[in-house]
Amino acid sequence: MLDRLFPTDADCRCRTRFDGDRLCVESDDCPGSGRLATEPACRRTAIEALESRDAEVVLTASAGFERAYEGTASALLVAAGRFADAMGYHDEELAVRARSDPLGAARTASGRGGRLARAVVDTGLEAFVGGDYETLLRPHVGPSLARSRVATRPPPAATLRTRYELDTGAVVRRYADDGLDTYHLTPAEHRLDESATATLDAAYQALARGAVSGGERAASRAVRSVADDEDPVGTLVSVLEKHTGGLGVLTDCFADPAVSDVFATAPVAENRLRLRHDGETLRTNVRMTAAGADALASQFRRSSGRAFSQASPTLDATADAGGRRVRVAGVTDPVSDGTGFTFRAHDESSFSLADLVENGTLTPVSAGFLSVAAERGASLLLAGARGAGKTTLLGALLWEIPPDVRTVAIEDTPELPVSELQSAGRDVQPLRVTEGDGASITATAALRTALRLGDGALVVGEVRGEEAQVLYEAMRVGAADGTVLGTIHGGGGESVRERVVTDLGVPVSAFADTDFVVTVEAYDDSDERARRINAIEAVRRHDEGVGFEHVGGVGVDGMQLTDAAVSPLCRPTEHTDEVRAVVHRRADSFQG
């Protein structure tokens, strides 16, 4: 790090230094607190530093709070530094003015014409003439401990649609704007007064230097060790826990039940977060810091036990965001320009079939049929595109396996409701798999292990590699003698057969041991994203290989519960009419 100190204005006690391409302004002792939009003296200190060197970002810090001047803001300050330097050779009075009021100095220079006016153009300051400081010098701000920065002021000329408060204490305002609406988030820490913010920073420093301990209680102890009677201790503890042990501002985002996805696009410091709110994509006023993205990457490496580096530049993990299960997909160099993430809430993995009937994903009869199939040891492949709801349906079907049946669930990323099932007294053994580095085994090895862990149901989170051959071999020889459930990418029976037989190398005769292929799809319903069963197909063996019999799905009035469709569900002494009766009784219970 290269430190450089510069003289400051008499009314400003900011100290400046360069750290790479950043100008850092330490403003703890300055009455102006480094507020460059409103404090001319602080503005002068920053511009004086920029007379000799450019910066991509100007960062001011005061009382545990940082303000990042980037993009347009840093461009104005750099242009002002260049202009003040140029005026030093032509007009010292304008040079002095340019350090604290560069826009006014530029207007004066333009009016005088000649070399002074040319300097306004040549230094790039002309692009900002006509603007005002509060608009042009809008920082992204945040506590020093935060992994993110927010623009506190709303978008210019935007119209407020709605305002509400989240359980975390954050306030959400939605603004209508040209193109995408803005999801404007004000976290609780941005509503603290200066004294409380200083207490928060002191508590964070106590944690960082190891002055307090206590595991899960460390944040509480740190705050109480420095707080006074006037500080909002409960809020400070929650904020400190969120930023040191949680997901930071992402915890606020996922505290909104209408938010399903958050996108942090690399390079994260240059791109505002976007999120999906009630199925609609919105821009936000939040940016992650590069250091924050690195800290999250390290956190996910520890929690998942998986590599995430240039040698292994992709990540698939899960995390907890304030009680909501979130799936994390990450990329980093060299496949991406820095580290980026997609976060997707997976609350729906604990849905039941009754929930899916209620929200329109399933009809009561299709739910009854799938319930009986899962209960009676059928083998089902759940097909569909990404985000179609395969895992949601798979999780719901696990509740239909009889409580006395042992289940082994194989997943690469934990998404199924294993803990909920175990809490309800079900015997479910999870196995974590991976194809890369980390504390886990391959899907094929996990499947072979699962077959040795006892008879019962077998669940494969996604069938996509050589484990498919092991799975079908187990089904052929009867090693998997209970329910077999799995998801696979595909658009119906024919495409699933092509995927399993041609791509994954499973013999057609083995694929014929599949009882049903269930295809789910996502679609737009009254401008909202919805999911539904597109088709339930029974797999039928014939001389030429296998074919498919349509049992139910979109465009079908009820289920076609033919003898051939229900025969795989018959017990030894049971007639197909009896199975149909069971399906309809189960359907009535879901409709109830």
BELCORTA-V921027 format. One record per residue. N is the residue number from 0. RES is the residue in one letter. BURIAL is + if it has 24 or more other C-alpha atoms within 12 Angstrom, else -. Layout:
n-><N N>
res-><RES RES>
burial-><BURIAL BURIAL>
This chain:
n-><0 1 2 3 4 5 6 7 8 9 10 11 12 13 14 15 16 17 18 19 20 21 22 23 24 25 26 27 28 29 30 31 32 33 34 35 36 37 38 39 40 41 42 43 44 45 46 47 48 49 50 51 52 53 54 55 56 57 58 59 60 61 62 63 64 65 66 67 68 69 70 71 72 73 74 75 76 77 78 79 80 81 82 83 84 85 86 87 88 89 90 91 92 93 94 95 96 97 98 99 100 101 102 103 104 105 106 107 108 109 110 111 112 113 114 115 116 117 118 119 120 121 122 123 124 125 126 127 128 129 130 131 132 133 134 135 136 137 138 139 140 141 142 143 144 145 146 147 148 149 150 151 152 153 154 155 156 157 158 159 160 161 162 163 164 165 166 167 168 169 170 171 172 173 174 175 176 177 178 179 180 181 182 183 184 185 186 187 188 189 190 191 192 193 194 195 196 197 198 199 200 201 202 203 204 205 206 207 208 209 210 211 212 213 214 215 216 217 218 219 220 221 222 223 224 225 226 227 228 229 230 231 232 233 234 235 236 237 238 239 240 241 242 243 244 245 246 247 248 249 250 251 252 253 254 255 256 257 258 259 260 261 262 263 264 265 266 267 268 269 270 271 272 273 274 275 276 277 278 279 280 281 282 283 284 285 286 287 288 289 290 291 292 293 294 295 296 297 298 299 300 301 302 303 304 305 306 307 308 309 310 311 312 313 314 315 316 317 318 319 320 321 322 323 324 325 326 327 328 329 330 331 332 333 334 335 336 337 338 339 340 341 342 343 344 345 346 347 348 349 350 351 352 353 354 355 356 357 358 359 360 361 362 363 364 365 366 367 368 369 370 371 372 373 374 375 376 377 378 379 380 381 382 383 384 385 386 387 388 389 390 391 392 393 394 395 396 397 398 399 400 401 402 403 404 405 406 407 408 409 410 411 412 413 414 415 416 417 418 419 420 421 422 423 424 425 426 427 428 429 430 431 432 433 434 435 436 437 438 439 440 441 442 443 444 445 446 447 448 449 450 451 452 453 454 455 456 457 458 459 460 461 462 463 464 465 466 467 468 469 470 471 472 473 474 475 476 477 478 479 480 481 482 483 484 485 486 487 488 489 490 491 492 493 494 495 496 497 498 499 500 501 502 503 504 505 506 507 508 509 510 511 512 513 514 515 516 517 518 519 520 521 522 523 524 525 526 527 528 529 530 531 532 533 534 535 536 537 538 539 540 541 542 543 544 545 546 547 548 549 550 551 552 553 554 555 556 557 558 559 560 561 562 563 564 565 566 567 568 569 570 571 572 573 574 575 576 577 578 579 580 581 582 583 584 585 586 587 588 589 590 591>
res-><M L D R L F P T D A D C R C R T R F D G D R L C V E S D D C P G S G R L A T E P A C R R T A I E A L E S R D A E V V L T A S A G F E R A Y E G T A S A L L V A A G R F A D A M G Y H D E E L A V R A R S D P L G A A R T A S G R G G R L A R A V V D T G L E A F V G G D Y E T L L R P H V G P S L A R S R V A T R P P P A A T L R T R Y E L D T G A V V R R Y A D D G L D T Y H L T P A E H R L D E S A T A T L D A A Y Q A L A R G A V S G G E R A A S R A V R S V A D D E D P V G T L V S V L E K H T G G L G V L T D C F A D P A V S D V F A T A P V A E N R L R L R H D G E T L R T N V R M T A A G A D A L A S Q F R R S S G R A F S Q A S P T L D A T A D A G G R R V R V A G V T D P V S D G T G F T F R A H D E S S F S L A D L V E N G T L T P V S A G F L S V A A E R G A S L L L A G A R G A G K T T L L G A L L W E I P P D V R T V A I E D T P E L P V S E L Q S A G R D V Q P L R V T E G D G A S I T A T A A L R T A L R L G D G A L V V G E V R G E E A Q V L Y E A M R V G A A D G T V L G T I H G G G G E S V R E R V V T D L G V P V S A F A D T D F V V T V E A Y D D S D E R A R R I N A I E A V R R H D E G V G F E H V G G V G V D G M Q L T D A A V S P L C R P T E H T D E V R A V V H R R A D S F Q G>
burial-><- - - - - + - + + - - + + + + + + + - - - + + + + + + + - + - + + + + + + - + + + + + + + + + + + + + - + + + + + + + + + + + + + + + + + + - + + + + + + + + + + + + + + + + - - - - - - + + + + + + + + + + + + + + + + + - - - - - + + - + + + - + + + + - + + - - - + - + + + + + + + + + + + + + + + + + + + + + - - - - - - - - - - + - + + + + + + + + - - - - - + + + + + + + + + + - + - - + + + + + + + + + + + + + - - - - + - - - - - + + + + + + + + + + - - - - + + - + + + + + + + + + + + + + + + + + + + + + + + - + + + + + + + + + + + + + + + + + + + - - - + + + + + + + + + + - + + + + + + - + + + - + + + + + + + - - - + + + + + + + + + + - + + + + + + + + + - - - - - + + + + + + + + + + + + + + + + + + + + - - + + + + + + + + + + + + + + + + + + + + + + + + + + - + + + + + + + + + + + + + + + + - - + + + + + + + + + + + + + + - - + - - - - + + + + + + + + + + - - + - + + + + + + + + + + + + - - - + + + + + + + + + + + + + + + + + + + + + - - - + + + + + + + + + + + + + + + + + + + - + + + - - + + + + + + + + + + + + + + + + + + + - - - - - - + - + + + + + + + + + + - - - - - + + + + + + + + + - - - + + + + - - + + + + + + + - - - - - - - - + + - + + + - + + - - + - ->
